Amino acid sequence: AGRPVRRRLRRRLRRFRAWLDPARGGRPDLVHGLRIAAKKLRYHAEPLEDALPDTAALVKALAPLQEELGALHDLDARLRWLTERIALAAQHHLPALAQLLRRLLDQRKARWQRLSRTLSQDPDDLLA
């Protein structure tokens, strides 16, 4: 692979690493930023797997991480949507909506606990 391609891949890797520390706090917008950075890094790395030996391991590590980040983002989107609906809901719908909200919050908490253990790793170990 040529120098410009390697440089682009290194730039994507730096951007991914730059999002890592802020996302470790769990804030949805920062976790989403990390998800996008992981996606871009993976999509830049995939075509280079044959040309750059270390790239295959990077892609292999990014795929499950990207999937977990995407699942967490989906939960965050559902929580935003539900919160908006609760604000507008009729009084008689509130108990059922509150139950759904609790279930989604529990799911997010459990998923975040698993993901935060992964994100707490050293970036070199995380992407190995």
C-alpha positions in Angstrom: 0.0 0.0 0.0 1.3 3.4 -0.9 2.3 6.2 1.5 -0.9 8.2 1.1 -3.0 5.2 1.9 -1.0 4.4 5.0 -1.2 8.1 6.1 -5.0 8.1 5.7 -5.2 5.0 7.8 -3.0 6.4 10.5 -5.1 9.6 10.5 -8.3 7.5 11.0 -6.6 5.6 13.8 -5.6 8.8 15.5 -9.2 10.1 15.2 -10.5 6.8 16.7 -8.1 7.1 19.6 -9.1 10.8 20.1 -12.7 9.7 20.6 -11.8 6.9 22.9 -11.2 8.8 26.2 -14.2 11.1 25.9 -16.5 8.2 25.1 -15.4 6.3 28.2 -17.7 8.5 30.2 -20.7 7.0 28.5 -22.3 10.2 27.2 -24.4 9.1 24.2 -23.1 11.8 21.8 -19.5 11.0 22.6 -20.1 7.2 22.3 -21.8 7.9 19.0 -18.7 9.9 17.9 -16.6 6.9 18.7 -18.9 4.6 16.8 -18.6 6.8 13.7 -14.8 6.9 14.1 -14.6 3.1 14.4 -16.8 2.7 11.3 -14.6 5.0 9.2 -11.4 3.4 10.5 -12.8 -0.1 9.7 -14.0 0.9 6.2 -10.6 2.4 5.4 -8.8 -0.7 6.8 -10.8 -3.4 5.2 -9.5 -3.0 1.6 -6.0 -3.0 2.9 -6.1 -6.4 4.7 -4.1 -8.2 2.0 -1.6 -5.4 1.6 -0.9 -4.6 5.2 -0.6 -7.6 7.5 -1.5 -5.8 10.8 -4.7 -4.4 9.2 -6.5 -7.8 9.3 -6.2 -7.9 13.1 -7.5 -4.3 13.3 -10.5 -5.1 11.2 -11.2 -8.2 13.2 -11.1 -6.2 16.5 -13.2 -3.3 15.1 -16.1 -5.3 13.8 -17.5 -6.5 17.2 -16.7 -3.1 18.8 -18.6 -1.3 16.1 -21.5 -3.7 16.5 -21.7 -3.1 20.3 -21.4 0.7 19.8 -24.2 0.5 17.2 -26.5 -1.4 19.6 -25.8 1.1 22.3 -26.6 3.9 19.9 -29.9 2.2 19.0 -30.9 2.1 22.7 -30.0 5.7 23.1 -32.1 6.6 20.1 -35.1 4.6 21.5 -34.6 6.4 24.9 -34.7 9.8 23.3 -37.8 8.9 21.3 -39.6 7.5 24.4 -38.7 10.5 26.5 -40.2 12.8 23.9 -43.4 10.6 23.8 -43.7 10.6 27.6 -43.6 14.4 27.7 -46.6 14.5 25.4 -48.5 11.4 26.6 -51.9 11.3 28.2 -51.9 10.6 31.9 -53.4 7.1 31.6 -50.5 6.0 29.3 -47.8 7.1 31.7 -47.5 3.9 33.8 -46.9 1.7 30.8 -44.5 4.2 29.3 -42.6 4.4 32.6 -42.3 0.7 32.7 -41.0 0.7 29.1 -38.5 3.5 30.0 -37.3 1.5 33.0 -36.7 -1.6 30.8 -34.8 0.4 28.2 -32.7 2.1 30.9 -31.8 -1.3 32.4 -30.9 -2.6 29.0 -28.7 0.4 28.3 -27.0 0.1 31.7 -26.2 -3.6 31.1 -24.9 -3.0 27.6 -22.9 0.0 28.8 -21.3 -2.0 31.6 -20.1 -4.6 29.1 -18.9 -2.1 26.6 -17.2 0.1 29.2 -15.1 -2.9 30.2 -13.9 -3.2 26.6 -13.3 0.5 26.3 -11.3 0.6 29.5 -8.6 -1.5 27.8 -5.4 0.1 26.5 -6.1 1.2 22.9 -3.3 -1.1 21.6 -4.9 -4.1 23.4 -8.4 -3.0 22.3 -7.4 -3.1 18.7 -5.2 -6.2 18.8 
